[in-house]
Amino acid sequence: MYKKFLEGELVALCVPEEKAIGEDLWHQWFNDVDRHAATQHAIFPNHESTQREILQSLAGDKSRVTLLITGTDGLKASGVISLQNIDFRVRSAEIAIIMSSSSRTELPRLSALEAMALLTEHGFVSLGLDRIYAGQAYPLLASWNKALELIGYKTEGLSRGAFVRGHSVQDIVSITCHYDVATQIIHRRGSLWGDTSKIKSAMKRQPKAGFADSLDSVLREMSDEHYSFLER
């Protein structure tokens, strides 16, 4: 059983240990080419020795918080989540998550989203951050981007053609959760997650199109109109 650091309704976030590599094949999660079409992983093979080096480096690293994602029993690691590039001067950090290919059968639906909520809240409440951000390949991760809206993440911009993997070129959506937004949600739900029923209720109220989809459409129209002077 892993040592639990943060506990939720669907998952526990646990302290990384050696057995995550030997027993749960942590290093292999980054070698699934099909699963990582929207990331920069699985381009070069990740080795067990490399993962052990990363594990050893975590102990004294105050620029990141890395935790394993398990079921509530804490028995098997099915993913990893981290706050990285923590900058206490500007009170910001980047959040990232990777789930194993078997996580869909090992963990309940919405587990990845709850993991994001747990670590995001920890970043605000315990680390004193004001801003937690990430970049998403778009439109490959449009549905995940929309899901993150449920826990307070908002689309703040689009970078055209900024995600490149082989010959596949996608845009990147910049998403951010701000402390003031998170605290409002926590006040209403009791925590950033609340519980599954509250998340599902929010889903029913959520617009059909994610904000990134709407922003993409509006920006294309505005861009065509504004830069039409260059066509003359």
C-alpha positions as CSV (number, residue, x, y, z in Angstrom):
1,M,0.0,0.0,0.0
2,Y,1.4,3.4,-1.0
3,K,1.5,6.2,1.6
4,K,-1.4,8.5,0.9
5,F,-0.7,12.2,0.7
6,L,-4.0,13.5,-0.5
7,E,-7.3,11.5,-0.4
8,G,-10.4,12.0,-2.5
9,E,-13.7,10.3,-3.2
10,L,-12.4,8.3,-6.2
11,V,-8.6,8.4,-5.9
12,A,-5.7,8.9,-3.6
13,L,-2.6,10.8,-4.5
14,C,0.4,9.0,-3.0
15,V,4.1,9.5,-2.3
16,P,6.2,7.9,-5.1
17,E,8.0,4.7,-4.3
18,E,10.3,2.3,-5.9
19,K,7.6,-0.4,-6.3
20,A,5.8,1.9,-8.7
21,I,8.5,1.1,-11.2
22,G,9.1,-2.6,-10.4
23,E,5.5,-3.6,-9.8
24,D,3.3,-1.1,-11.5
25,L,5.6,-0.3,-14.5
26,W,5.7,3.5,-14.0
27,H,8.3,3.9,-16.7
28,Q,6.2,2.1,-19.3
29,W,3.3,4.6,-19.0
30,F,5.4,6.9,-21.2
31,N,6.1,4.4,-23.9
32,D,2.5,4.0,-25.2
33,V,2.8,5.7,-28.6
34,D,-0.9,5.7,-29.4
35,R,-1.9,7.1,-26.0
36,H,0.6,10.0,-26.2
37,A,-0.5,11.5,-29.6
38,A,-1.3,14.7,-27.8
39,T,1.9,14.9,-25.7
40,Q,5.7,14.9,-26.2
41,H,6.1,11.5,-24.5
42,A,6.7,8.2,-26.4
43,I,8.9,9.8,-29.0
44,F,12.1,8.3,-27.5
45,P,11.7,5.2,-25.3
46,N,11.6,5.7,-21.6
47,H,13.8,3.3,-19.7
48,E,13.4,1.8,-16.2
49,S,16.8,3.2,-15.2
50,T,15.7,6.7,-16.3
51,Q,12.6,6.4,-14.2
52,R,14.7,5.4,-11.1
53,E,16.8,8.5,-11.6
54,I,13.7,10.7,-11.7
55,L,12.4,9.0,-8.6
56,Q,15.6,9.7,-6.8
57,S,15.6,13.4,-7.9
58,L,12.2,14.0,-6.4
59,A,13.2,13.9,-2.7
60,G,15.0,17.2,-2.6
61,D,13.3,19.0,-5.4
62,K,11.2,22.0,-4.1
63,S,10.3,23.1,-7.6
64,R,7.8,20.3,-8.1
65,V,5.3,18.1,-6.3
66,T,4.9,14.7,-7.9
67,L,2.4,12.2,-6.7
68,L,1.2,8.8,-7.9
69,I,-2.5,8.3,-8.6
70,T,-4.1,5.2,-7.1
71,G,-7.5,4.0,-6.2
72,T,-8.8,4.9,-2.7
73,D,-7.2,1.7,-1.4
74,G,-3.8,3.0,-2.3
75,L,-2.7,-0.4,-3.7
76,K,-1.8,0.1,-7.3
77,A,-0.4,3.2,-9.1
78,S,-2.3,4.0,-12.3
79,G,-1.0,7.4,-13.1
80,V,1.2,10.3,-12.0
81,I,0.4,14.0,-11.5
82,S,2.6,16.9,-10.7
83,L,2.9,20.6,-10.0
84,Q,6.1,21.6,-11.7
85,N,8.1,24.8,-12.4
86,I,6.8,26.1,-9.0
87,D,7.8,29.7,-8.7
88,F,7.1,31.1,-5.2
89,R,8.1,34.6,-6.3
90,V,5.1,34.9,-8.7
91,R,3.1,32.2,-7.0
92,S,2.6,30.0,-10.0
93,A,3.1,26.4,-11.2
94,E,2.4,24.2,-14.1
95,I,0.2,21.1,-13.7
96,A,0.6,17.9,-15.7
97,I,-1.0,14.4,-15.5
98,I,-0.3,11.1,-17.2
99,M,-2.5,8.1,-16.8
100,S,-1.5,4.5,-17.6
101,S,-3.2,2.6,-20.4
102,S,-4.9,0.4,-17.8
103,S,-6.3,3.2,-15.7
104,R,-9.7,3.2,-17.5
105,T,-10.4,-0.3,-16.2
106,E,-8.6,0.1,-12.8
107,L,-10.1,3.5,-11.7
108,P,-13.6,4.9,-11.7
109,R,-14.7,7.4,-14.4
110,L,-13.7,11.0,-13.6
111,S,-10.7,9.8,-11.5
112,A,-8.2,11.9,-13.6
113,L,-10.4,15.0,-13.1
114,E,-10.6,14.5,-9.4
115,A,-6.8,14.0,-9.2
116,M,-6.4,17.4,-11.0
117,A,-8.9,19.0,-8.5
118,L,-7.0,17.5,-5.5
119,L,-3.6,18.7,-6.5
120,T,-4.9,22.1,-7.7
121,E,-6.5,22.7,-4.4
122,H,-3.3,21.6,-2.6
123,G,-1.3,24.1,-4.7
124,F,-3.6,27.0,-3.6
125,V,-4.2,26.1,0.0
126,S,-0.9,24.5,1.1
127,L,1.6,26.1,-1.3
128,G,0.1,29.5,-1.4
129,L,-0.1,29.7,-5.2
130,D,-2.2,32.2,-7.1
131,R,-2.1,30.7,-10.5
132,I,-1.9,27.1,-11.8
133,Y,-1.6,26.7,-15.6
134,A,-1.2,24.1,-18.4
135,G,-1.0,23.9,-22.2
136,Q,-3.3,21.5,-24.1
137,A,-2.9,20.3,-27.7
138,Y,-6.0,21.5,-29.5
139,P,-8.3,20.1,-30.9
140,L,-6.9,16.7,-29.8
141,L,-7.6,17.4,-26.2
142,A,-10.7,19.5,-26.6
143,S,-12.9,17.2,-24.5
144,W,-10.3,17.1,-21.7
145,N,-10.0,20.9,-21.8
146,K,-13.8,21.2,-21.5
147,A,-13.8,18.7,-18.5
148,L,-11.2,20.9,-16.7
149,E,-13.7,23.8,-16.8
150,L,-15.7,21.9,-14.2
151,I,-13.0,22.5,-11.6
152,G,-12.2,26.1,-12.4
153,Y,-9.7,26.0,-15.3
154,K,-10.4,28.6,-17.9
155,T,-9.1,29.0,-21.5
156,E,-7.0,32.1,-21.8
157,G,-5.6,31.9,-25.3
158,L,-4.6,29.9,-28.4
159,S,-1.2,29.5,-29.9
160,R,-1.5,28.5,-33.6
161,G,0.5,25.6,-34.7
162,A,2.5,25.5,-31.5
163,F,2.1,21.7,-30.9
164,V,4.2,19.6,-33.2
165,R,4.6,15.9,-33.1
166,G,6.2,14.4,-36.2
167,H,4.2,15.8,-39.1
168,S,1.1,16.5,-37.0
169,V,0.7,20.1,-36.1
170,Q,-1.9,21.3,-33.7
171,D,-2.7,24.5,-31.8
172,I,-2.1,24.8,-28.1
173,V,-4.8,26.1,-25.7
174,S,-3.5,27.9,-22.6
175,I,-5.6,27.1,-19.6
176,T,-5.3,28.5,-16.1
177,C,-7.0,28.2,-12.7
178,H,-6.7,31.3,-10.5
179,Y,-6.9,31.3,-6.8
180,D,-9.9,33.6,-6.6
181,V,-11.9,31.4,-9.0
182,A,-10.9,28.3,-7.0
183,T,-11.9,29.8,-3.7
184,Q,-15.3,30.7,-5.0
185,I,-15.9,27.1,-6.1
186,I,-14.5,25.7,-2.8
187,H,-16.9,28.0,-0.9
188,R,-19.9,26.6,-2.8
189,R,-18.9,22.9,-2.9
190,G,-16.8,22.5,0.3
191,S,-13.8,21.6,-1.8
192,L,-12.7,22.1,-5.4
193,W,-14.1,18.7,-6.2
194,G,-17.0,18.6,-3.8
195,D,-18.3,15.1,-4.8
196,T,-19.2,13.3,-8.0
197,S,-22.9,14.4,-7.7
198,K,-21.9,18.0,-7.7
199,I,-19.5,17.5,-10.7
200,K,-22.3,15.7,-12.7
201,S,-24.7,18.5,-11.8
202,A,-22.2,21.1,-13.1
203,M,-21.9,19.0,-16.3
204,K,-25.6,19.3,-17.0
205,R,-25.4,23.1,-16.7
206,Q,-22.2,23.3,-18.8
207,P,-22.6,24.7,-22.4
208,K,-22.3,22.1,-25.1
209,A,-19.3,23.7,-26.6
210,G,-16.2,24.2,-24.5
211,F,-14.9,27.8,-24.2
212,A,-11.8,26.9,-26.3
213,D,-14.1,25.9,-29.1
214,S,-16.0,29.2,-29.0
215,L,-12.8,31.2,-28.7
216,D,-11.3,29.4,-31.6
217,S,-14.3,30.2,-33.8
218,V,-14.4,33.8,-32.8
219,L,-10.7,34.4,-33.2
220,R,-10.7,32.9,-36.7
221,E,-13.5,35.3,-37.7
222,M,-11.9,38.3,-36.1
223,S,-8.5,37.5,-37.6
224,D,-10.0,37.1,-41.1
225,E,-11.8,40.4,-40.8
226,H,-8.9,42.4,-39.2
227,Y,-6.1,41.2,-41.5
228,S,-8.1,41.4,-44.7
229,F,-6.2,44.7,-45.4
230,L,-3.1,42.5,-46.2
231,E,-5.0,40.9,-49.1
232,R,-5.2,44.1,-51.1
